[in-house]
Amino acid sequence: MSSIKLTILGCHSATPRVNAFPTAQYLEINNSHFLIDCGEGTQRQMRKYKVGFTKIDHIFISHLHGDHFYGLVGLLSTYGILSRDKELHIYGPKGIKDVTLLQLKISQSHAKYKMIFHELSSKKSELIFEDDKVSVSTIPLHHRVYTNGYLFVEKEKPRKLNMLNISGYPEIGRADYLNIKAGKDVVLSSGEIVQNSELTTAPAKPLSFAFCSDTSYKPDIIPIIKNVDLLYHEATFLEDREDLAIKTKHTTAKQAAKIAKDSVVKQLVIGHYSGRYKDLSLFKKEAQEIFENTELAEPGKVFSV
Amino acid sequence: MSSIKLTILGCHSATPRVNAFPTAQYLEINNSHFLIDCGEGTQRQMRKYKVGFTKIDHIFISHLHGDHFYGLVGLLSTYGILSRDKELHIYGPKGIKDVTLLQLKISQSHAKYKMIFHELSSKKSELIFEDDKVSVSTIPLHHRVYTNGYLFVEKEKPRKLNMLNISGYPEIGRADYLNIKAGKDVVLSSGEIVQNSELTTAPAKPLSFAFCSDTSYKPDIIPIIKNVDLLYHEATFLEDREDLAIKTKHTTAKQAAKIAKDSVVKQLVIGHYSGRYKDLSLFKKEAQEIFENTELAEPGKVFSV
């Protein structure tokens, strides 16, 4: 069943606060399971929100600021303690492998499972993962360090059989279904051609999710994330401190909403709030003036498509 | 004022569980403030239990297993964000400097403050810190990796002036007080010697705290921790799984209590419970059969002397 379920594990910026959790998200898309970013304490948040540790085979790290990856090594150690034996793929900026392996080595965390690091350095969007259910591409962002967002797209589904119409042709049997689902016409023994469009209906549109954190306002990502069903975009500041957003290479709520609007996405989720703001509803208010369907990320909140 | 206040920030072993926090303790002794071990999420626990980040100038790491130090780099980064500028001393096994600095470098955490690493490799107890209030020595432990406990001892106080008796000697004035507090006798102009014991009373006995985690049962630490006022000793297993304690180089509750009894300590606190036990009261029960004044470590619990 085609679907997206995004669980926010942490959504605050690095500034230390009580009950602020750094960035981490758990994405279920088309029955695949991904972890995106892994700030300190992510594994605790995963337990709290009942995320199945063993379902995750792919972890995507946007950049190597501590609030996006300091929880990775703890999670990898825990997989060792849990006696994981299946491969784990880790995608992130060049350097992630050395620093992670050094930590595991010094703490003598012996893992039975194989860790496969996919180090990224391209400044262009590239396909980095693909199977029969989902593809994942990078979204090059612009931050103080090399940073990627990630675009998750369901694979195109086969067309659906129109059984009512098919039953009108006794000659068409089960053996033909695979070809019909693949979009082929059927040639009857009489020589008559039955158009595929008569025998099938269009499949559900593949769903897509884009994760964009951390970044300056960067409209050139719009072609990459165009029409996604769900967009997470950082919004560290409000418009009143656009100066700080520019200086620290972050985005304001208004700018995130502008990206969502110009990309014609269905829904926007914002997060990575700076600790200077006590009233987070101001982020929603500011964004909704530009893009109505905006929601605030909160730890434990689930967004479904 | 001579005193000990120990706040448990985390006290569980590494096995992943909901609401289990790895080892970290905050020690206030004789108005000095120390952090001992720093598992993942320690900075969050510090916030939760209102530990003043800026008071800490010395952090002691027992060993480089993840559940005792994976939270260090996050805390050091946070000190950077908080614009700390005073020196921070970090004590721990050889290797702690490289792994920490690599993480900070890769995450481009620019700190204004100076980090001074004191890497330990001796297998004998050594004095590693001393000022006019407290001394700290290592307690060599026996675990799967190089591990030290730490012994914190208040400095000997000066003797207290007995003002009633002093007033009987009009010749003795303020200028003499420092010498009298230091234990010296006073020679009057008549040549008469007034014994110090007549002019002073004994100061409060210096208090002491010993932190012992993680370790096999190791009775040869007893001479080092003899008579301490407060002993934290790990107790990962109950007696029923002494086989596992031996295999993993940990201690049972009964063994921890035996160490406390044989060391003639005033109070024992145990922790680092294995995830296999649901009912932690069994740890207390088992220990109390050997050493009555035993308490269980719990996140947020404070032990005062």
Interface residues (C-beta under 8 A of the other chain):
Chain A: A14 T15 P16 R17 V18 E40 G41 Q43 R44 R47 K48 F53 L64 H65 G66 F69 Y70 G71 V73 G74 S77 T78 I81 L82 G95 I96 D98 V99 L102 Q103 I106 S107 Q108 S109 R144 V145
Chain B: A14 T15 P16 R17 V18 E40 G41 Q43 R44 R47 K48 F53 L64 H65 G66 F69 Y70 G71 V73 G74 S77 T78 I81 L82 G95 I96 D98 V99 L102 Q103 I106 S107 Q108 S109 R144 V145
